[in-house]
Amino acid sequence: MRAARLCPGVRRIALLGSLTTAKVIPKAVDLLVTTERTMDLTQLARAGRRLKGLAQTINLKRSSPDLLSCKIWIASSLRSSQ
């Protein structure tokens, strides 16, 4: 999330899913990233791939049979920046 926050054009990041609950072993990291309509998504895509790689690393260390999934949704802002 920190890397996504630093990307130029990112307006808002919302953390959703079981990671935000009191579950002992969450099953998902869900992020909704709102961006400027004209944003180049290259840097954000790289940050997303790193987060998914981190989730796989965590899966290797988990004693739970459930895998931690990582989903990232990108929504373009309809408002123009002023």
C-alpha positions as CSV (number, residue, x, y, z in Angstrom):
1,M,0.0,0.0,0.0
2,R,2.8,2.4,0.7
3,A,4.2,2.0,-2.8
4,A,0.8,2.6,-4.3
5,R,0.3,5.7,-2.2
6,L,3.5,7.2,-3.7
7,C,2.4,6.7,-7.3
8,P,1.6,10.0,-9.0
9,G,-2.1,10.1,-9.8
10,V,-3.4,7.9,-6.9
11,R,-6.3,9.8,-5.2
12,R,-7.5,7.2,-2.6
13,I,-6.7,3.7,-1.4
14,A,-9.3,1.6,0.4
15,L,-8.4,-1.5,2.3
16,L,-11.3,-4.1,2.2
17,G,-11.9,-7.7,2.9
18,S,-11.1,-10.1,5.8
19,L,-7.7,-8.3,6.5
20,T,-9.8,-5.5,8.0
21,T,-11.6,-7.9,10.4
22,A,-10.7,-9.5,13.7
23,K,-10.1,-12.8,12.0
24,V,-7.0,-14.6,13.3
25,I,-6.1,-15.8,9.9
26,P,-7.4,-13.5,7.2
27,K,-8.0,-14.9,3.7
28,A,-7.8,-11.9,1.5
29,V,-6.1,-8.5,0.9
30,D,-8.5,-6.4,-1.1
31,L,-7.5,-2.9,-2.3
32,L,-9.6,-0.4,-4.2
33,V,-7.3,2.2,-5.7
34,T,-8.9,5.4,-7.1
35,T,-6.7,7.1,-9.7
36,E,-6.7,10.1,-12.0
37,R,-8.3,9.3,-15.3
38,T,-5.1,10.0,-17.2
39,M,-2.7,8.2,-14.8
40,D,0.0,6.0,-16.2
41,L,-0.6,2.7,-14.5
42,T,2.9,1.2,-14.9
43,Q,4.2,2.1,-11.4
44,L,0.9,1.1,-9.8
45,A,0.9,-2.3,-11.6
46,R,4.5,-2.9,-10.3
47,A,3.4,-2.2,-6.8
48,G,0.4,-4.6,-7.2
49,R,2.7,-7.4,-8.4
50,R,5.0,-6.8,-5.4
51,L,2.0,-7.1,-3.1
52,K,0.8,-10.3,-4.7
53,G,4.4,-11.7,-4.4
54,L,4.4,-10.8,-0.7
55,A,1.0,-12.6,-0.3
56,Q,2.6,-15.8,-1.8
57,T,5.5,-15.5,0.6
58,I,3.1,-15.4,3.5
59,N,1.3,-18.4,2.1
60,L,4.5,-20.4,2.3
61,K,4.8,-19.6,6.0
62,R,1.2,-20.2,7.0
63,S,0.2,-23.3,8.9
64,S,-3.4,-22.8,7.6
65,P,-4.5,-24.7,4.4
66,D,-6.2,-21.5,3.3
67,L,-4.3,-19.3,0.9
68,L,-4.1,-15.6,1.3
69,S,-5.4,-14.0,-1.8
70,C,-4.6,-10.5,-3.0
71,K,-7.0,-8.6,-5.3
72,I,-6.5,-5.0,-6.5
73,W,-9.3,-3.0,-8.2
74,I,-8.5,0.2,-10.0
75,A,-11.2,2.8,-10.5
76,S,-10.6,6.1,-12.4
77,S,-11.8,9.2,-10.8
78,L,-14.6,11.0,-12.7
79,R,-13.8,14.3,-11.2
80,S,-11.3,16.5,-12.9
81,S,-8.4,17.7,-10.8
82,Q,-8.2,21.4,-10.0
